[in-house]
Amino acid sequence: MILLAIVLAVCSACAVGDTGEVEATIRRYNDLLVQGYRVQNMNPLMEVTTHEHALKLYHHMAALGEGQLRMESKLKRIRFLNIERRGNSEATVETEETWDFTHYRMATNEKYAEEKDFIYRMGYVLNKENGRWLITGVNTISGTSTNNVVPWPVLDRKGKVVNQAPGGAQGRHP
């Protein structure tokens, strides 16, 4: 009976340690994501993601760049809602995250759009490889806009703003 209690305690401590490692990996991922968009370099993300996932982020960053936009963001809060382990080498995680985003025009550095306190519910898939957790996939479960400070402009097919409100405020992107 005592041996069983010791084994359960050791296994429980391992699971808690891995849970902490999983959370730390997701926190590091978000830190590197913020830096990656700010300096327009997603390569450092390969510290905590697979090459394939980092490549997806690179494509999103490049699409912003093609639109002559740069994004700065700030993770204000993250809550870990659910962490499920599948064996010793796979985990799925659900979080609720509160973010601020600002998009700037590259040429002038003027604000193009700004969102504060955007609430995301996110899903992460992680695999443990060579003793460390790597993020293999990230999915947006839901997103809730709470404070659209500088709304996205509504553009026509040629990319020109179609409705400019008085005072410089622009309509929301559909």
N, C-alpha and C positions, 0 to 999 in steps of 0.2 A: 504494500500500500504506500509506504514512504517512497519507494523507488518510482512508482507511478506519479506521485505528486511532484517529484524532482523532474521527471521527464516532461510533464505538462508545464512546469514552470520554465524550463529551458526552452521548450518550443514556443511558449507564449512570449518570452523575451526576444527570441529570434524574429517572430512575426512583428512585434512592436518595433524592433530595430529596422526591419525591412520597410515597415510603414513609414518610419521617419526618413529612410533613404528615398522612398518613392516621393514623399512630399517635398523633400529637398531637391530632387531632380526636377519636379514640376516648377518649383520656385526659381531654380536656376534657369530653366527653360524660359520662363517669362522675363527674367532679367536680361538674358541674352537676346530675346526677341525684341524688347524695347531698344536695346543698344543696336541691334541689327538694322531696324528701321531707321533709327536716328542717323547712323553713319553709313547706311546703305551697303551693309556687308553681312550676309547671313552665314558665312563660313564658320564663325565661332559656335554656332548652334550645334555643330557636329560633335561638340563635347557631350551633349545630352540627347541627341537625336540620331536617327539613322540618316544616311546620305540621302535616301529617297524623300524623307520628310523635309529635310533642310532644303532640298531642291524645290519642293512645292512652295515653301516660304520665299525662296529666291524669286520664283516666277511671280508671286503676288507683289513683292517689292519692285520687281522690274516693270510690272504693269503700271504701278503708280508712277515710276520714273518716266515711262513712255507718255504718261499724261502730264508730265512736268510737275508732279507733286511729290512731296516728301512728307512722311508721317512721323510725328512724335507722339508717344503715348506714355501713360503712367498707370501702373497697376496700383490701385488704392487699397484694395482689400481682396483677400482670397479666403474662402471657406471650403474646407474639404468635407463634402457631404457624404461620400461613400467611397470606400476603397475595398475592392474585391480582389483576392488573390486566387489565381488558378495555378495550382502547383507551386513549385519553387521559382519559376522563371517567367511568369506572366501576371500582370496586374491591370485592372481597369479602375479608373478613378473618375468620379464626378465632382466638379467644383462649382461654386458660384463666385464669380469674379466681378469686381467693379473697376471700370477703366475710364480714364479720360483720354481722348484722342484729339489731336489737332493736325490738320493737313495744311501744308504751306506750299505756295507756288515756288518752284525752284528758282526762277529767274529773279523774283522780287522779294522773296521771303515773306510775302503778305499771307495772312490767314485766308484759306480757301473754304475750310469747313472746320467746325469745332463741336465736339460732343463731350459733355461732362457726365459723370456718374452712369455710364452705360453699363447695364448689368447683363453679363453673359452667364449662361449655364453651359459648362464645357464638359466634354468627355475625353479622357486620355487613355491610350493603350500603351503599356510599357512592357518591354521584355528585358530580362536580365541576361546580359552577355558578358562573359569573361569577368564576372563578379561585380558588374555595375549595371544600373538600370538605364535603359535607353528608351526614349519616346519613339514609338513607331507610327502613331497616328493620333490626331487631334480632331475632334468634331464639335461643332457648335450645336448644342441641343436647343438653345433658345437665346434670344437677345431682346433686351428691353431698353428702349431709349427713354431717358428721364429728363435730360436737360440739353436740348439742342441749342447751343449758344450762337453758333454761326451755321445756319442750315446749308445743306448741300444745294447748289444752284440747279435749277431745271435746265437741261440742255436740249437743243434740237439735234437732229441727225448729224449735223455738221460740227457739233460740239460747241455751238454758240449759246450763250445764256438767253433764254426766251422770256423769263419774267423776273425783272429786277424791281423789288419793292422799294417804296420811298425810304430814304435814309440808308440805302446800301444793303439792307437785308434782302436775302434772296430766298426763293422758294425751295422747298425740300425736294431732294432727288427722289424720283418715284421708286 
